[in-house]
């Protein structure tokens, strides 16, 4: 018992001196550790076996609970004695080859630690130990998460003892959340003052919980973490950069999952800015969600940004998506998503990009169609809303043609190799469509790789390719009709991404406000997506002041302050996604 007695004597000295760091250094729970821990375990196994009451008696004799101790001196308390008994039992039964049993015992140890931490007078001595044990169990849970065979065993045990069906990752997150809540409710410092006492650990613990929640893909409980921090935590600026960066990363991902893309971009950009360039892996993780967040609000990454080391393997994934937005090409969108579907799916990006980018691409396609077909002398006499001049219009039939062309390409139709062959096998074309226009449409859809002829023939076998629901322009092999296009244009007008009105009787979309834009119909009818989105979320015109709390400027975008955000963002490297 010499080793155990010496260990308890060291713990007693740390308690009496209220030395939390020393106590945490003594209470190790995972390899690699000094051999004395295994020696102590063998001593306990030989003399105490399974009797925890005897252990508590031993601890009470070595570290007695004292009354009327001086203020500068600490003493043991009941929940600490219970924790230390749990700790000795942990080493008595330790078998680190058995990950399931190790996780079960460590979970009990961390739960007991949370109880000891909550003591109002001496609980702060346990703070560093609580952080250490929380990290240990989070690491072990992450290891188990990569072993589905072991996770299934643990999950089945949890389901047999718990009415709610929660995974081992969720249960671990709940255990650490108890420690997080205890620290957050500590009253040793005021709300907006620099953190003291237990509140110094709130973001370390919150980040561990968030990591586990995102690991299990059960992010709903994360809302409670963010709400509690926003209500009770000291300002984020008082915490170390590593904690700020990690917290903002998870905040951005949480907003991304919940389709708040402006907020996601703000948090992720702030995280990216505060991450030193030497941490390439961390910056890559941030950019994985930062770039899609910006794409979905109409901002494209510059070449300079995608040429950075952290974006080396991301550029081939996201650059084609930017091209699809610029060109209004569903063909490019489908090809880019299909080529990198495994990566995008594993990061939870595939479905959201496939669905949320489509309105932006429809806007770009309408814009390019307008540029190719409209001249000041064309079209019937629709009048502008702000004057007697004839309005600039986009023919719905023209947009149906360009969209139907892309649908055929997606279904496997191919252009004939020459215009002569195209003439030898006549194919119907919409009346009034210029061949130059159709050649331009072909280049837009096929990025110039095919011949200029826009006459299409069925794929080999004569049957179009069977498309899945999100692979077509609309929905699988559904044909593009005038009614579809009219509804889509009306929706874009409602969103503010098109400015004008639908003249259904004439089959046209009429642009409004051309006079205010000095005759530039494209600028009048197709405002920037980010310009509209930023205005809706409260991004005012004018640059950010750089003083914190501002949603600052991007290259080519309007800066300012966004309501509902408390993050300073002032990042070059983004351009407005004008096609």
Buried (B, 14 or more C-beta within 10 A) or exposed (E): EEBBEEBBEEBBBBBBBBBBEBBBBBBBBBEEEEEEBBBBBEBBBEEBEEEBEBBBBBBBEBBEEEEEEEEEEBBBBEBBBBBBBBBBBBBBBBEEEEBBEBBBBBBBBBBBBBBBBBBEEBBBBBBBBBBBBBBBBBEBBBEBBEEEEBBEBBBEEBEEEEEEEBBBBBBBBBBBBBBBBBBBEBEEBEEEEEBBBBBBBBBBBBBBBBBBBBBBEBBEBBEEBBEBBEEBBBEBEBBEEBBBBBBBBBBBBBBBBBEBBBBBBBBBBBBBBBBEEEBBEBBBBBBBBBBBBBBBBBBBBBEEBBEBEBBEEBBEBBBBBBBBBBBBBBBBBBBBBEEBEEBBEEBBBBEBBBEBBBBBBBBBBBBBBBBBBBEEEEBEEBEBBEEEEBBBBBBBBBBBBBBBBBBBBBBBBBBBEEBEBBEEEEEEEEEEBEBEBBBBBBBBBBBEEBBBBBBBBEBEEEEBEEBEEBBBBBEBBEEBEEEBBBEBBBEBBEBBBBBBBBBEEBBBBBBBBBEEBEEEBBBBBBBBBBBBBBBEBBBBEEEBBEEEEBBBBBBBBBBBBBEEBBBBBBBEBBBBBBB
